[in-house]
Amino acid sequence: MRIIAPIILLAASTAGCAGSQAAAPPTVPRENPPTTTSPASATPSTPAPAEIGAAQDNRGENYLGKVTALRIRQPLRTLVSGTGKAGHEYLAIEAKVCVVENSRAEKISVSWQPWAVAMADDTVATPLGSWSSEWFDVPLYPQDRIVRTGSCVRGWIPFEVPKGAKPRTVSYQPADGDTLDWQVS
């Protein structure tokens, strides 16, 4: 069984090292000296985040999925008073994952763990670690549910954030597959 689990994304800078190159003097005088460029560091380009609601491809070693951060609700009301930390509120993203292809016919399992919300102050909120489905009046995204090829799952993933905190991006970072981002407007 394949379980889509979280990965920790560490920002690393790569620096290209270039040895010194001695250029031979030109044998024919030129009016304009040639311009030289130094090799650029090999930094992979990061695609711009998609807009909330846009489906994105998630390619793993043996599967293809369509992943969508559909919308954000803040605050997400609770049905039970006294839940959560003082000075905090619930923010939720509605997420949808579809398994389009699975070349090894392994079981694909979904969970809340690959999802995160980056806030405007550069903090990152992760999904709740403990909860009750009775706390919320929205259908929650499934935890550890098997999704067959051609099927989709959809639901809300709650996060606890400081009251008034502004979300900047939603990220999906599975252990096997692409890291996907959505821009919050």
HUJOGI-V851615 format. One record per residue. N is the residue number from 1. PSI is psi in whole degrees, -180 to 180 (999 if undefined). Layout:
N PSI
N PSI
This chain:
1 131
2 127
3 125
4 112
5 165
6 155
7 156
8 124
9 115
10 132
11 127
12 141
13 142
14 136
15 131
16 140
17 126
18 131
19 162
20 138
21 123
22 124
23 136
24 142
25 145
26 144
27 -21
28 127
29 143
30 153
31 -45
32 127
33 147
34 146
35 142
36 146
37 143
38 148
39 136
40 151
41 148
42 81
43 122
44 144
45 140
46 126
47 150
48 147
49 147
50 167
51 147
52 134
53 -13
54 133
55 140
56 148
57 138
58 107
59 122
60 -175
61 -38
62 17
63 164
64 129
65 160
66 124
67 136
68 129
69 103
70 -46
71 169
72 142
73 124
74 121
75 153
76 116
77 149
78 153
79 -13
80 122
81 155
82 8
83 149
84 167
85 152
86 139
87 7
88 163
89 167
90 136
91 144
92 147
93 140
94 122
95 152
96 132
97 131
98 138
99 113
100 -47
101 149
102 93
103 -22
104 0
105 29
106 156
107 129
108 125
109 142
110 156
111 178
112 -22
113 -36
114 -9
115 143
116 159
117 121
118 131
119 165
120 -26
121 15
122 8
123 158
124 126
125 135
126 160
127 158
128 144
129 -26
130 144
131 174
132 137
133 -17
134 -9
135 -28
136 151
137 21
138 153
139 127
140 148
141 141
142 151
143 128
144 42
145 136
146 133
147 121
148 158
149 132
150 -2
151 161
152 157
153 152
154 146
155 -179
156 140
157 115
158 146
159 149
160 123
161 159
162 143
163 133
164 -4
165 140
166 123
167 143
168 -50
169 154
170 135
171 147
172 114
173 80
174 161
175 -34
176 103
177 -177
178 149
179 127
180 143
181 148
182 136
183 131
184 125
185 999
